[in-house]
Amino acid sequence: MVEKRIITGLVLGASLLLTNFGAEISRPALAQTATVAVDNRLRLGTAVMCEKLENFKPLNVSAVFSVQTGSVMCFTSFDQVPEQTSIFHNWIRHDKLIFRKKLVLKTPSWSSVSSIQLREADKGAWRVEVRDMDGSLLRVLRFSITD
């Protein structure tokens, strides 16, 4: 009886393994076995605006920056990058595209950063749109530049 269970378990395990590699199983009992879908999409984890990076970690994360800071950075970190691809950081002020930075992402996970140097004329409301290669919006980061 124990041997029969072990053999049945081995056959079932081998059948499930073959199913994951695309082999067809014609046994009715195995046809009802659930399969797990693999998510192969680009997955954005962290997206923040910050003053600077230290050891590739964002520091002084905020939504309001003084023009005296000198620069502002957009930091994005992707938990899953299924294949090498590119993204865009679109820097927009008052609904006008000011700067577009193309950034390359590599597998299996990747972080990227873009920045702007601040001038007195840059005061006001801003946003950075993070978009994939197809132009799909992944995240919007809103921030302001003040005195």
Backbone torsions as a table, in degrees:
resi	resn	phi	psi	omega
1	MET	NA	-44.0	179.6
2	VAL	-65.2	-41.6	179.2
3	GLU	-61.7	-38.5	-179.5
4	LYS	-64.1	-40.5	179.0
5	ARG	-65.4	-41.6	-179.6
6	ILE	-64.5	-45.7	179.8
7	ILE	-63.7	-43.6	178.3
8	THR	-61.0	-42.2	178.5
9	GLY	-63.8	-41.1	178.2
10	LEU	-65.4	-42.1	178.8
11	VAL	-64.3	-45.4	179.3
12	LEU	-62.4	-43.7	179.4
13	GLY	-62.4	-43.9	178.3
14	ALA	-64.8	-38.1	179.2
15	SER	-65.3	-42.3	178.6
16	LEU	-65.9	-38.8	177.4
17	LEU	-61.4	-44.4	178.3
18	LEU	-64.9	-36.2	179.0
19	THR	-60.4	-40.8	179.9
20	ASN	-66.1	-21.7	178.7
21	PHE	-99.3	10.3	172.3
22	GLY	92.6	3.3	177.7
23	ALA	-73.8	143.0	179.5
24	GLU	-82.4	137.9	174.8
25	ILE	-117.9	126.5	-175.7
26	SER	-102.6	3.1	-179.0
27	ARG	-75.7	128.4	-177.2
28	PRO	-57.7	-37.4	-178.7
29	ALA	-64.0	-35.6	-179.0
30	LEU	-81.2	-20.8	179.6
31	ALA	-64.3	-21.9	-178.9
32	GLN	-90.0	-2.0	-179.9
33	THR	-69.6	130.8	-179.8
34	ALA	-73.1	143.5	175.2
35	THR	-108.3	151.1	-179.1
36	VAL	-99.9	125.4	178.3
37	ALA	-78.2	137.3	178.0
38	VAL	-95.4	127.6	-179.2
39	ASP	-89.2	105.3	-178.7
40	ASN	-103.8	30.7	-179.4
41	ARG	-94.9	153.2	172.6
42	LEU	-62.5	130.9	-176.7
43	ARG	-127.0	113.2	178.7
44	LEU	-80.3	124.9	179.0
45	GLY	-94.6	-69.9	-176.6
46	THR	-111.8	138.0	172.8
47	ALA	-145.3	115.0	-176.7
48	VAL	-142.6	159.1	170.7
49	MET	-100.9	137.0	-177.5
50	CYS	-148.7	169.8	178.9
51	GLU	-82.8	-36.8	-177.8
52	LYS	-161.8	174.0	176.5
53	LEU	-117.0	144.9	172.1
54	GLU	-135.2	122.0	-173.3
55	ASN	53.5	39.9	-178.9
56	PHE	56.8	31.7	174.3
57	LYS	-118.6	134.8	-179.5
58	PRO	-68.5	135.1	177.0
59	LEU	-118.3	149.2	179.8
60	ASN	56.1	53.7	176.8
61	VAL	-67.1	133.8	-177.5
62	SER	-159.9	175.2	173.4
63	ALA	-117.0	-3.3	178.1
64	VAL	-134.0	127.3	-178.3
65	PHE	-128.6	139.5	175.0
66	SER	-78.0	142.7	176.2
67	VAL	-60.4	-25.0	178.8
68	GLN	-67.4	-16.6	178.9
69	THR	-61.1	-33.1	177.1
70	GLY	97.0	-36.8	178.1
71	SER	-157.3	161.2	176.4
72	VAL	-132.8	142.2	-178.8
73	MET	-119.8	145.6	170.9
74	CYS	-108.3	117.5	-178.7
75	PHE	-109.4	126.5	175.8
76	THR	-126.8	138.8	179.3
77	SER	-130.1	126.2	-177.3
78	PHE	-105.0	122.9	-179.7
79	ASP	-72.7	-29.6	-178.2
80	GLN	-139.5	122.7	174.6
81	VAL	-126.4	97.9	-174.3
82	PRO	-66.7	-27.7	177.5
83	GLU	-154.4	158.0	179.5
84	GLN	-58.4	133.0	-178.7
85	THR	-152.8	-177.7	176.4
86	SER	-126.6	154.6	172.3
87	ILE	-128.4	172.9	177.7
88	PHE	-129.6	138.0	167.8
89	HIS	-104.4	109.1	178.5
90	ASN	-98.6	112.5	-179.6
91	TRP	-90.0	119.3	-173.1
92	ILE	-126.3	130.5	176.3
93	ARG	-123.3	126.8	-178.8
94	HIS	48.8	48.3	177.8
95	ASP	62.2	20.1	176.7
96	LYS	-119.7	126.4	178.2
97	LEU	-67.0	119.8	-178.9
98	ILE	-98.3	-39.3	-172.9
99	PHE	-153.9	136.9	178.2
100	ARG	-127.5	120.1	-178.3
101	LYS	-113.5	122.6	175.4
102	LYS	-89.5	129.8	-178.1
103	LEU	-126.9	134.7	-179.3
104	VAL	-89.3	134.5	175.5
105	LEU	-112.4	139.0	178.4
106	LYS	-119.9	157.8	-178.2
107	THR	-74.4	158.2	-6.2
108	PRO	-88.3	-18.8	175.8
109	SER	-146.2	156.5	-172.8
110	TRP	-158.0	147.1	174.1
111	SER	-119.0	151.1	-179.5
112	SER	-145.5	160.5	-178.5
113	VAL	-147.6	145.6	169.9
114	SER	-136.1	159.8	-177.1
115	SER	-150.2	163.4	173.1
116	ILE	-129.9	148.9	173.3
117	GLN	-87.9	133.1	-175.0
118	LEU	-90.3	139.9	174.8
119	ARG	-126.6	164.7	178.7
120	GLU	-55.1	-38.1	-177.7
121	ALA	-69.5	-9.3	-177.8
122	ASP	-87.0	-1.3	-179.1
123	LYS	-61.1	144.3	178.5
124	GLY	127.3	-167.9	-176.6
125	ALA	-83.2	136.5	179.4
126	TRP	-132.8	165.2	167.5
127	ARG	-152.0	152.8	171.7
128	VAL	-118.1	123.9	174.5
129	GLU	-97.9	124.7	176.3
130	VAL	-97.0	118.8	-176.5
131	ARG	-126.6	150.3	176.4
132	ASP	-86.1	-177.2	-177.4
133	MET	-60.5	-29.3	-179.8
134	ASP	-83.7	-3.8	-178.6
135	GLY	90.0	2.5	178.6
136	SER	-69.1	136.3	-179.2
137	LEU	-76.6	122.8	178.7
138	LEU	-96.9	-37.2	-179.0
139	ARG	-164.9	150.5	172.8
140	VAL	-120.0	127.8	176.9
141	LEU	-113.7	118.0	-178.4
142	ARG	-103.5	139.4	179.0
143	PHE	-156.6	169.0	-179.9
144	SER	-131.1	149.8	173.9
145	ILE	-109.6	126.8	-177.6
146	THR	-124.3	-178.0	177.4
147	ASP	-58.0	NA	NA
